[in-house]
Amino acid sequence: MYKLSAVTKNYHKGRSMVAALRGVDLVIEDGEWLAVQGPTGHGKSTLLQILGGLDRPSAGIVEFDGHDLAQLREAEVTKVRAQSIGFVFQTFNLVPTLSALENVEAALVPLRVGSAARRQRATMALEAVGLGDRLRHVPGELSGGQQQRVAIARALVKEPKVLLADEPTGNLDEDTRDEIIGLLETMWRERGLTMVLVTHDSSIARRAQRIGVMRNGRLGFKPSQPVQSRPEPSDPARAADPADLGPPRLQAPDSERPDFELSDFERPDLDDPDPDPDPDSDSEPADTITFD
């Protein structure tokens, strides 16, 4: 699915350069669930943006289904995003003047789906996330959890290969968080999605198959023990077994385990000359190089 080789991303900030990603190597298999953790300001969101074709690396290869996103023309990258990649964000990113149904339909417009088919598919997507009775409600009439369900329906209505989620529960209370993660896990299982989820919440990260850790623009992996594999969707008896609710954890190969834990670097806020690091982290920020 994905193969990243020596990926770097640098941002210029006045006469300084901030190294957001520094030589990231990563392989993500079809149908894998990867969680990415790390302190604020160390590259997590930058990595997700590059995986989604929302940003381009300064150097390196970002191979997705055999195509290097870094080398494709912008129109080609836009087509890949529209057809194959779904996004879920912390802030929902819904259009406030559109109904839930219209927000979900909007994801199908670039695919040139006819209006009747758009409405039918959007209705089914909202019903799948438990919002069949909220089709006409605008975001301001929905709770935070309901808005995130609309965002998930919008991401999945086009039947993507990949779901990228950036802190999807960051604005939710604990009970709603559990509902949303349970919904994402169900969709991952039933649809055979490849899912990459950025989170600060370790209880969420532990549900993934692999946990990556970003620190100072570099990516490492937490060791994990292999468990029973995800049941095949064609086996309904296995899929319904409560014992299968915990997703498998893959053993990271020795070559991927650094001698130290690595973490994350968010895309820097260019309006903030001195981004505030995560108060819970004792890590150093990514390198800043000043040009004389």
Disulfide bonds with the S-S distance in Angstrom:
none
